[in-house]
């Protein structure tokens, strides 16, 4: 007689759903923006806005990175640290490269550049800095994600649904406006005139000077000039 393997119930920490991923994206984006702003202050001796959003302090790269790690590692709490490090090293480096490459292709700009640093692959990946992603993967799988997962589970269903729907609408709207403003900035750089009401609105309310102050590390790839330094 064959015995079936006893069913092992799924724990709440392993339940990776849209609600958790979205709020981890928000939390990671805000905390990442704050951490990077503080680091830039001490590293460069002055304030430097590290937000990816024109309307509130939030880094889409940090937020998306936290969401990606949650999806990849939410069931890996008991994995060996070395395996987690390798996962984080590879996927984190690939994610960083993808973000930089998309900005290069779509906007013709870069927000960071590792090309002058030893052990760099192109502009957007550095083999030493990738170790940071590996260490984050260990901490994320073993401590950070389980903690955030339990914390988010404590929010009542009705409150979480209402808050999530409202915040999704806000984030999508502001992200779309921010993206369109950057695309229009790239078109202005190529001397493409506005073709409709929306583009004229973007030119009026989101000029290069505003975008340069919001994204101070952004520079054009063809000229190497920082947008904030242009007249």
LOMIKE-170466 format. One line per 8 residues: for each residue x, y, z of N, C-alpha, C. Coordinates in pm, 1 decimal. Layout:
<nodes>
X:Y:Z:X:Y:Z:X:Y:Z ~ ...
</nodes>
This chain:
<nodes>
83.6:-119.5:0.0:0.0:0.0:0.0:87.6:125.2:0.0 ~ 62.1:215.3:-92.1:143.6:336.3:-105.5:87.1:446.0:-15.2 ~ 176.8:506.3:58.3:136.8:614.8:147.3:166.0:748.7:79.9 ~ 68.6:837.4:85.8:87.2:971.5:29.9:167.5:1056.8:127.7 ~ 249.2:1144.3:68.1:324.5:1237.1:149.9:227.2:1334.3:217.9 ~ 240.7:1353.7:347.9:147.8:1444.1:417.5:154.7:1585.4:360.8 ~ 37.8:1646.4:353.1:29.6:1782.6:298.5:91.3:1882.0:394.9 ~ 179.6:1964.7:340.1:245.0:2066.8:420.4:180.4:2200.9:391.8
110.4:2259.5:487.3:40.0:2386.7:461.0:136.9:2497.7:425.2 ~ 90.5:2582.3:339.8:168.8:2698.4:296.2:164.5:2805.0:403.3 ~ 280.9:2855.1:439.5:286.6:2957.9:542.7:251.9:3092.7:483.6 ~ 216.9:3184.2:571.5:182.0:3318.3:526.0:301.4:3388.2:462.5 ~ 423.5:3362.4:516.6:541.6:3427.2:462.3:567.7:3383.7:318.6 ~ 524.4:3261.5:282.8:548.1:3212.2:147.9:440.6:3258.2:50.7 ~ 334.4:3318.8:103.6:223.7:3363.7:18.6:260.4:3495.9:-46.6 ~ 313.3:3488.8:-166.7:358.9:3608.1:-238.2:249.2:3649.9:-335.7
177.4:3757.9:-304.5:66.4:3800.9:-388.0:83.6:3946.8:-429.1 ~ -9.7:3996.1:-511.5:1.7:4132.2:-563.2:2.9:4234.7:-451.0 ~ -82.0:4215.1:-352.7:-90.3:4309.5:-240.9:45.1:4327.1:-173.6 ~ 110.7:4216.1:-141.8:240.0:4224.7:-74.9:347.0:4283.4:-166.3 ~ 350.8:4235.8:-291.2:453.2:4283.0:-383.5:439.0:4433.2:-407.9 ~ 315.4:4480.5:-423.5:295.4:4622.9:-449.8:342.5:4707.8:-332.1 ~ 303.4:4670.5:-210.6:342.4:4751.8:-95.8:490.5:4738.2:-64.6 ~ 551.0:4626.9:-95.6:696.3:4614.3:-81.5:765.8:4704.0:-183.6
707.4:4713.4:-303.4:757.7:4806.1:-404.5:752.9:4949.7:-353.3 ~ 642.9:4988.9:-290.5:629.1:5124.6:-236.7:727.2:5147.4:-122.0 ~ 729.0:5055.9:-26.1:817.0:5070.4:90.5:963.6:5073.3:46.8 ~ 1000.7:4979.1:-41.1:1138.8:4973.9:-89.3:1177.1:5097.6:-166.8 ~ 1083.2:5150.2:-247.6:1111.8:5270.1:-326.2:1134.9:5392.5:-240.5 ~ 1054.5:5408.6:-135.7:1068.2:5525.2:-47.4:1193.9:5513.7:39.0 ~ 1213.9:5398.0:101.9:1331.8:5379.9:186.8:1460.1:5382.4:104.4 ~ 1456.2:5326.6:-16.2:1573.3:5328.4:-102.8:1610.4:5469.7:-144.2
1509.3:5548.9:-176.3:1532.6:5689.6:-211.8:1594.7:5764.7:-94.0 ~ 1542.0:5740.6:25.0:1594.4:5805.9:145.2:1739.0:5764.1:172.2 ~ 1765.7:5633.3:163.6:1900.3:5582.2:190.7:2001.7:5636.6:90.3 ~ 1964.5:5639.8:-36.4:2055.7:5688.3:-140.2:2079.0:5838.5:-126.9 ~ 1976.1:5913.4:-86.9:1991.1:6057.5:-65.8:2089.1:6085.2:48.2 ~ 2076.7:6008.9:157.0:2168.0:6024.8:271.0:2310.5:5988.7:230.4 ~ 2324.2:5878.8:155.2:2457.2:5836.1:110.8:2521.7:5942.2:21.4 ~ 2445.7:5998.7:-70.1:2498.2:6102.3:-159.7:2539.0:6226.1:-82.1
2464.9:6257.3:23.9:2496.9:6375.1:104.7:2635.6:6361.1:167.9 ~ 2663.6:6243.6:224.8:2793.5:6223.3:288.5:2903.8:6194.9:186.8 ~ 2869.6:6132.3:74.7:2970.5:6098.2:-25.9:3012.3:6218.7:-109.0 ~ 2916.4:6306.4:-140.2:2944.8:6419.0:-229.4:2934.0:6555.1:-160.5 ~ 2897.9:6554.8:-32.3:2897.5:6679.1:43.3:2783.6:6773.1:13.2 ~ 2670.7:6721.3:-29.5:2556.1:6807.1:-58.5:2432.3:6725.6:-87.2 ~ 2317.3:6794.4:-83.6:2190.5:6726.7:-109.3:2176.7:6694.2:-257.6 ~ 2129.9:6573.4:-286.0:2105.0:6530.9:-423.5:1978.5:6446.8:-424.9
1876.9:6495.9:-492.6:1750.2:6424.0:-497.9:1766.3:6292.5:-572.9 ~ 1723.1:6181.9:-514.6:1739.7:6050.3:-577.0:1604.6:5988.0:-612.2 ~ 1502.8:6069.4:-621.3:1369.8:6019.3:-654.6:1358.3:5991.5:-803.6 ~ 1271.2:5895.9:-839.7:1239.8:5868.4:-979.8:1104.7:5926.9:-1017.9 ~ 1039.9:5990.5:-921.7:905.2:6042.2:-942.1:905.6:6193.7:-923.6 ~ 837.2:6263.8:-1011.4:834.1:6409.4:-1004.8:753.2:6462.8:-887.8 ~ 667.7:6380.4:-828.0:569.7:6430.6:-733.2:597.2:6392.8:-588.2 ~ 669.2:6284.8:-563.7:701.8:6249.4:-426.5:828.7:6164.6:-425.4
899.0:6160.0:-310.9:1028.3:6090.7:-304.0:1014.1:5939.3:-307.4 ~ 1042.8:5883.6:-422.6:1034.8:5738.5:-437.6:1122.1:5695.8:-554.8 ~ 1203.5:5595.2:-534.1:1290.2:5543.1:-639.0:1226.8:5419.1:-702.0 ~ 1193.8:5428.4:-830.3:1135.3:5313.4:-898.7:1234.4:5197.3:-909.6 ~ 1363.1:5228.3:-921.8:1464.0:5122.8:-932.5:1472.5:5044.1:-802.0 ~ 1479.9:5115.1:-690.0:1482.7:5045.8:-560.7:1353.0:4968.7:-537.0 ~ 1240.5:5032.0:-567.5:1112.0:4965.3:-546.3:1098.7:4840.5:-630.2 ~ 1133.2:4851.3:-758.7:1124.0:4735.1:-847.6:1224.0:4627.3:-807.7
1341.8:4668.8:-759.6:1440.2:4570.7:-713.3:1390.9:4492.3:-592.8 ~ 1327.5:4561.4:-498.0:1271.0:4493.6:-380.4:1158.6:4398.7:-420.6 ~ 1074.5:4442.8:-515.1:966.3:4357.6:-563.2:1022.3:4234.1:-633.7 ~ 1126.5:4254.0:-715.5:1188.6:4141.3:-786.1:1247.6:4040.8:-688.6 ~ 1319.8:4088.6:-587.5:1377.6:3998.5:-488.6:1269.1:3924.1:-411.2 ~ 1156.7:3991.2:-385.3:1047.2:3924.6:-314.1:990.4:3810.2:-396.6 ~ 973.6:3833.3:-526.8:920.2:3728.9:-615.1:1017.4:3612.0:-625.6 ~ 1146.5:3642.2:-637.1:1246.7:3537.4:-658.5:1282.6:3461.7:-531.0
1274.4:3528.3:-415.3:1332.4:3472.4:-293.3:1232.5:3446.0:-182.1 ~ 1101.9:3464.4:-207.8:1007.1:3454.5:-96.5:997.9:3313.8:-38.3 ~ 1040.7:3213.0:-110.9:1039.2:3075.5:-59.5:1178.5:3025.8:-23.4 ~ 1274.9:3115.7:-15.6:1414.9:3075.4:2.9:1469.9:3107.0:141.6 ~ 1383.7:3119.1:240.6:1430.2:3156.9:373.8:1527.8:3054.7:430.6 ~ 1512.9:2928.3:395.4:1598.9:2823.3:449.1:1713.0:2786.1:355.7 ~ 1729.5:2860.5:247.3:1839.2:2832.1:153.9:1973.2:2870.4:215.7 ~ 2080.1:2811.0:164.4:2213.8:2843.1:212.7:2252.9:2985.1:171.2
2321.8:3057.3:258.1:2361.4:3195.2:225.5:2438.4:3206.6:93.6 ~ 2524.3:3108.6:65.1:2602.7:3115.4:-58.9:2511.4:3111.8:-181.0 ~ 2409.8:3024.0:-179.2:2316.0:3015.2:-291.1:2236.8:3145.4:-306.3 ~ 2197.4:3203.5:-194.7:2125.8:3331.0:-200.1:2215.8:3441.4:-254.6 ~ 2341.4:3440.0:-214.0:2436.1:3541.2:-261.7:2452.0:3532.7:-413.4 ~ 2466.4:3413.1:-466.4:2482.5:3394.7:-611.2:2357.3:3442.5:-684.7 ~ 2239.3:3407.3:-632.1:2114.5:3453.5:-693.7:2107.4:3605.5:-697.8 ~ 2134.8:3667.3:-583.9:2129.9:3811.9:-577.4:2233.9:3877.3:-666.2
2353.6:3819.4:-670.9:2462.2:3873.3:-752.6:2422.0:3874.1:-900.1 ~ 2367.8:3762.4:-948.0:2334.0:3749.7:-1090.6:2209.7:3831.5:-1125.4 ~ 2101.0:3809.2:-1051.6:1975.3:3876.8:-1085.6:1981.7:4026.8:-1055.2 ~ 2049.6:4064.0:-947.5:2063.3:4205.9:-915.8:2144.7:4279.3:-1020.9 ~ 2255.4:4218.1:-1063.5:2337.0:4279.1:-1167.8:2262.6:4289.2:-1299.5 ~ 2188.4:4182.8:-1334.2:2110.8:4184.6:-1458.4:2001.6:4290.9:-1453.6 ~ 1938.3:4305.4:-1337.7:1833.8:4406.6:-1321.8:1891.3:4546.8:-1335.3 ~ 2005.8:4571.0:-1273.1:2069.3:4703.2:-1280.8:2106.7:4736.7:-1425.0
2161.1:4637.3:-1495.8:2195.9:4659.3:-1636.6:2071.9:4690.0:-1719.4 ~ 1964.3:4615.2:-1696.9:1841.1:4634.6:-1773.7:1785.6:4775.3:-1753.3 ~ 1784.7:4822.7:-1628.7:1733.0:4957.0:-1600.8:1815.1:5062.5:-1673.8 ~ 1947.3:5051.1:-1666.7:2032.6:5147.8:-1733.1:2019.5:5141.3:-1884.5 ~ 2007.8:5020.0:-1939.6:1997.2:5002.3:-2084.0:1866.3:5059.9:-2137.7 ~ 1756.8:5039.7:-2063.6:1626.9:5093.6:-2106.3:1631.4:5245.9:-2109.2 ~ 1690.8:5307.8:-2006.2:1702.7:5454.3:-2005.6:1787.2:5502.6:-2122.8 ~ 1889.7:5427.3:-2156.9:1975.7:5464.3:-2269.3:1899.6:5457.9:-2401.1
1824.8:5350.0:-2422.9:1755.1:5329.8:-2549.6:1635.4:5423.4:-2563.4 ~ 1556.7:5435.4:-2457.7:1432.1:5511.9:-2465.7:1456.4:5661.8:-2454.7 ~ 1544.6:5703.4:-2362.6:1561.3:5845.6:-2332.9:1692.7:5904.4:-2382.9 ~ 1789.8:5818.0:-2409.4:1920.6:5868.7:-2449.6:1997.4:5931.1:-2334.5 ~ 1965.9:5890.7:-2211.2:2031.8:5946.1:-2092.7:2080.8:5832.7:-2003.6 ~ 2162.5:5869.4:-1907.5:2205.9:5774.9:-1805.8:2191.4:5839.2:-1668.8 ~ 2153.1:5759.8:-1570.0:2140.2:5807.9:-1433.1:2260.0:5765.8:-1348.8 ~ 2340.7:5672.0:-1397.0:2464.4:5632.6:-1330.9:2558.8:5577.7:-1437.6
2688.4:5579.0:-1407.5:2787.4:5537.6:-1505.8:2907.5:5476.6:-1433.8 ~ 2930.2:5346.0:-1453.3:3041.3:5276.7:-1389.7:3162.8:5262.1:-1482.6 ~ 3157.1:5321.9:-1601.0:3258.3:5294.1:-1703.4:3400.0:5330.6:-1659.7 ~ 3416.1:5426.7:-1569.3:3549.7:5465.5:-1525.3:3599.2:5389.9:-1404.4 ~ 3521.4:5293.0:-1356.4:3556.0:5218.3:-1235.5:3607.5:5079.2:-1274.6 ~ 3716.7:5030.7:-1213.0:3767.8:4896.9:-1245.9:3663.4:4788.0:-1226.6 ~ 3673.8:4682.0:-1307.2:3586.1:4564.3:-1304.3:3441.7:4599.4:-1341.5 ~ 3424.7:4698.6:-1428.3:3292.5:4733.8:-1477.8:3269.1:4670.7:-1614.0
3143.2:4632.4:-1639.0:3102.3:4579.6:-1768.5:3012.4:4684.9:-1831.8 ~ 3066.1:4758.9:-1928.0:2989.2:4867.0:-1987.4:2967.9:4978.8:-1887.1 ~ 2856.1:5047.3:-1900.4:2827.9:5162.8:-1814.6:2750.1:5128.1:-1689.0 ~ 2679.6:5014.1:-1689.5:2574.7:4995.8:-1589.7:2596.2:4880.4:-1492.7 ~ 2703.1:4804.0:-1507.3:2726.7:4691.6:-1416.6:2871.8:4692.5:-1371.1 ~ 2891.0:4679.9:-1241.0:3023.8:4667.0:-1183.6:3029.0:4538.8:-1102.2 ~ 3129.4:4454.7:-1128.9:3135.4:4322.7:-1065.6:3153.3:4331.3:-914.6 ~ 3217.1:4438.0:-867.2:3233.3:4455.4:-722.7:3101.6:4499.5:-660.0
3036.2:4596.1:-721.8:2909.7:4646.3:-667.8:2799.9:4539.8:-670.9 ~ 2810.9:4444.1:-762.4:2711.5:4336.3:-767.4:2711.2:4254.7:-638.2 ~ 2824.1:4256.9:-566.8:2828.7:4186.5:-438.3:2728.3:4245.2:-340.1 ~ 2699.6:4374.2:-354.4:2598.1:4437.5:-269.9:2463.7:4369.0:-289.9 ~ 2428.0:4340.9:-417.7:2301.8:4271.5:-445.8:2301.7:4132.4:-381.8 ~ 2416.3:4066.3:-382.4:2424.2:3934.1:-320.2:2399.5:3938.9:-171.3 ~ 2457.7:4037.6:-102.7:2437.4:4051.4:41.5:2292.9:4089.4:72.7 ~ 2234.3:4175.9:-10.6:2094.0:4213.5:8.6:2003.8:4090.9:-7.0
2035.7:4004.5:-102.9:1954.2:3884.3:-124.6:1951.2:3796.1:0.1 ~ 2064.9:3782.2:67.1:2069.6:3702.2:190.2:1980.7:3763.8:297.3 ~ 1998.3:3892.7:320.6:1918.2:3961.1:422.6:1770.8:3961.5:385.9 ~ 1742.4:3976.6:255.9:1603.3:3984.8:211.3:1530.6:3852.8:233.8 ~ 1590.9:3743.8:193.2:1525.1:3613.1:202.9:1509.2:3567.9:347.4 ~ 1608.0:3594.8:430.3:1607.4:3538.5:565.3:1537.5:3627.4:668.7 ~ 1540.8:3759.4:649.0:1487.2:3846.8:753.0:1389.3:3952.7:702.0 ~ 1427.3:4024.7:597.8:1348.2:4141.3:557.8:1212.4:4101.8:501.3
1211.2:4010.0:401.6:1082.1:3972.0:344.2:990.7:3904.6:445.8 ~ 1038.4:3808.4:524.7:948.4:3749.7:626.9:890.6:3854.3:721.4 ~ 971.8:3952.4:761.2:922.2:4058.3:850.6:814.7:4142.0:781.9 ~ 841.6:4187.6:658.1:743.5:4268.5:585.8:617.2:4188.9:555.9 ~ 634.3:4062.4:524.7:519.1:3978.2:494.6:426.8:3967.3:615.1 ~ 483.5:3941.4:731.5:402.1:3931.6:853.8:337.2:4065.7:886.2 ~ 410.5:4174.6:865.7:357.9:4307.8:894.0:238.9:4340.1:804.6 ~ 249.3:4309.6:676.3:141.6:4338.6:582.0:20.9:4249.0:604.0
43.2:4128.7:655.5:-67.0:4037.5:684.0:-156.7:4088.3:796.2 ~ -102.8:4175.8:880.6:-178.8:4225.5:994.8:-281.7:4331.7:955.9 ~ -269.8:4388.2:834.6:-363.6:4491.0:790.7:-496.9:4426.2:755.2 ~ -608.7:4474.5:808.4:-739.9:4415.2:777.8:-770.8:4418.5:627.7 ~ -847.2:4318.3:580.2:-875.9:4303.5:438.5:-939.2:4427.8:377.2 ~ -1040.3:4483.8:441.7:-1110.5:4598.9:384.3:-1018.9:4719.3:371.2 ~ -938.7:4743.8:473.7:-846.9:4858.3:470.0:-739.7:4839.2:365.1 ~ -688.0:4717.6:353.0:-580.9:4694.9:256.4:-630.8:4709.8:113.5
-753.6:4666.2:85.8:-808.6:4679.0:-49.3:-826.7:4825.1:-88.7 ~ -885.6:4902.5:1.3:-909.2:5044.0:-27.4:-777.1:5118.7:-45.7 ~ -685.0:5098.1:48.6:-556.7:5168.1:42.2:-477.2:5127.8:-81.6 ~ -481.9:4999.5:-116.3:-406.3:4951.7:-232.4:-461.0:5009.7:-361.5 ~ -593.7:5010.4:-377.6:-653.6:5064.1:-500.0:-621.0:5211.7:-516.5 ~ -633.3:5288.9:-409.7:-605.1:5432.2:-417.0:-458.1:5457.7:-449.4 ~ -369.9:5382.8:-383.0:-227.2:5405.0:-403.0:-182.4:5358.6:-541.4 ~ -239.7:5250.7:-591.5:-208.0:5205.4:-727.1:-241.3:5314.6:-828.4
-359.7:5373.7:-815.0:-400.6:5481.5:-906.9:-304.0:5599.4:-898.4 ~ -266.3:5638.5:-776.2:-175.9:5751.0:-757.0:-38.6:5723.5:-818.3 ~ 15.0:5605.0:-791.1:148.9:5571.3:-839.9:150.2:5559.0:-991.9 ~ 48.3:5495.1:-1048.7:42.1:5481.1:-1194.9:32.8:5618.3:-1260.7 ~ -55.3:5705.2:-1209.4:-73.7:5837.4:-1268.8:55.0:5919.6:-1262.9 ~ 117.4:5927.7:-1145.9:238.2:6009.1:-1131.6:355.6:5949.5:-1208.3 ~ 362.1:5817.4:-1215.1:470.8:5753.1:-1289.9:456.5:5777.5:-1439.8 ~ 333.5:5773.7:-1489.4:309.6:5798.8:-1631.9:347.5:5942.9:-1666.5
306.4:6038.8:-1583.1:341.2:6179.0:-1606.8:492.7:6197.5:-1604.1 ~ 558.9:6137.0:-1505.9:704.7:6148.2:-1495.7:772.4:6089.8:-1619.1 ~ 723.3:5974.6:-1665.4:781.1:5909.8:-1782.5:759.7:5993.2:-1908.3 ~ 638.1:6045.8:-1925.5:608.6:6128.6:-2042.5:692.9:6256.6:-2042.6 ~ 713.2:6314.2:-1924.2:795.1:6435.8:-1914.7:939.1:6407.1:-1956.7 ~ 991.9:6291.0:-1918.2:1128.3:6255.2:-1956.4:1138.8:6224.2:-2105.6 ~ 1038.6:6157.7:-2160.0:1038.3:6130.1:-2304.3:1033.8:6260.7:-2382.8 ~ 950.8:6354.3:-2336.8:941.3:6483.1:-2405.1:1072.0:6561.7:-2391.9
1139.3:6549.3:-2278.7:1269.7:6612.6:-2261.0:1369.5:6560.3:-2363.9 ~ 1367.9:6428.7:-2385.3:1455.9:6367.9:-2485.0:1423.8:6419.6:-2625.1 ~ 1295.9:6437.6:-2653.5:1256.0:6490.9:-2784.8:1300.9:6636.1:-2801.2 ~ 1290.5:6715.2:-2696.0:1338.7:6854.0:-2703.6:1487.6:6858.4:-2731.9 ~ 1561.0:6764.7:-2672.6:1705.0:6757.2:-2696.0:1734.8:6729.9:-2843.8 ~ 1644.5:6659.3:-2910.9:1660.5:6629.6:-3053.9:1593.7:6735.2:-3142.2 ~ 1549.5:6845.3:-3079.7:1485.2:6956.6:-3151.2:1355.2:6915.7:-3220.6 ~ 1282.1:6824.4:-3157.9:1151.4:6784.1:-3209.6:1045.6:6874.8:-3147.9
971.9:6952.1:-3227.4:872.3:7045.3:-3172.8:751.3:6970.7:-3117.2 ~ 675.7:7034.6:-3028.1:554.1:6970.8:-2974.8:451.2:6949.9:-3085.6 ~ 383.3:6834.7:-3079.9:289.6:6800.1:-3186.5:144.2:6802.3:-3142.9 ~ 118.3:6818.8:-3015.2:-19.7:6817.9:-2967.2:-27.7:6892.2:-2834.0 ~ -148.8:6898.3:-2779.1:-173.1:6971.0:-2654.8:-91.5:6912.5:-2539.7 ~ -85.2:6779.5:-2530.8:-12.6:6715.9:-2421.0:135.0:6754.3:-2423.4 ~ 196.5:6751.2:-2539.8:337.7:6783.4:-2548.3:363.4:6931.3:-2519.8 ~ 273.2:7018.4:-2560.5:286.6:7159.9:-2527.0:272.4:7180.9:-2375.9
180.9:7106.3:-2315.2:162.4:7111.8:-2169.8:289.6:7064.8:-2099.5 ~ 349.8:6957.0:-2146.4:472.7:6905.3:-2085.9:587.0:7005.5:-2100.4 ~ 595.8:7070.4:-2215.4:700.3:7170.7:-2235.9:684.1:7288.7:-2140.0 ~ 559.9:7323.9:-2112.6:533.6:7440.6:-2028.5:556.3:7412.5:-1880.9 ~ 508.3:7298.5:-1834.8:509.0:7271.6:-1691.2:623.5:7181.3:-1644.9 ~ 689.3:7112.4:-1737.5:800.7:7023.8:-1700.6:921.3:7051.5:-1790.4 ~ 978.1:7173.2:-1781.2:1093.3:7208.9:-1864.2:1220.3:7135.8:-1818.2 ~ 1325.6:7149.1:-1897.1:1451.1:7080.6:-1866.7:1507.6:7122.4:-1731.2
1491.5:7250.3:-1696.3:1546.0:7297.5:-1568.8:1482.0:7225.2:-1449.8 ~ 1351.3:7204.9:-1456.5:1281.4:7132.8:-1349.7:1325.9:6986.8:-1345.0 ~ 1334.3:6922.4:-1460.8:1375.2:6782.3:-1465.1:1520.5:6765.7:-1421.2 ~ 1605.4:6863.1:-1457.4:1744.9:6855.7:-1416.7:1762.0:6868.1:-1266.9 ~ 1680.5:6950.7:-1202.6:1687.5:6964.6:-1057.2:1628.5:6843.5:-986.0 ~ 1530.3:6779.8:-1050.0:1468.6:6660.8:-990.7:1557.2:6538.2:-1006.2 ~ 1626.8:6528.8:-1119.8:1715.3:6414.8:-1147.2:1857.2:6468.4:-1171.0 ~ 1927.6:6511.1:-1064.4:2055.8:6581.5:-1080.9:2168.7:6496.2:-1137.9
2159.9:6363.4:-1130.9:2265.3:6277.2:-1183.3:2237.7:6232.2:-1327.0 ~ 2132.6:6282.6:-1385.7:2095.6:6243.2:-1521.6:2176.1:6325.2:-1622.7 ~ 2233.5:6258.7:-1722.1:2307.7:6329.3:-1825.8:2283.6:6264.9:-1961.8 ~ 2298.0:6344.7:-2066.7:2280.7:6294.9:-2203.1:2402.4:6211.7:-2243.3 ~ 2376.5:6100.0:-2308.2:2485.4:6012.6:-2349.8:2563.3:6070.0:-2467.7 ~ 2495.5:6142.4:-2556.5:2564.2:6190.8:-2676.1:2658.0:6307.9:-2647.3 ~ 2627.6:6387.5:-2546.1:2712.3:6503.0:-2513.9:2787.8:6487.4:-2382.4 ~ 2740.0:6397.5:-2295.0:2802.7:6382.0:-2163.4:2770.3:6493.9:-2067.8
2672.6:6579.5:-2102.6:2637.9:6693.4:-2018.7:2524.8:6657.3:-1922.0 ~ 2538.2:6703.5:-1798.9:2429.8:6687.4:-1702.8:2316.0:6783.5:-1737.9 ~ 2193.2:6734.4:-1733.6:2079.0:6817.1:-1768.8:2068.8:6937.6:-1676.8 ~ 2103.9:6920.0:-1549.3:2092.6:7030.3:-1452.4:2188.9:7144.1:-1484.2 ~ 2297.2:7117.1:-1559.9:2396.1:7219.1:-1591.7:2366.7:7293.9:-1721.2 ~ 2265.8:7246.9:-1796.1:2234.0:7310.8:-1923.2:2152.0:7437.6:-1899.4 ~ 2165.5:7539.1:-1984.3:2087.6:7662.1:-1966.9:1940.2:7640.0:-1994.0
</nodes>
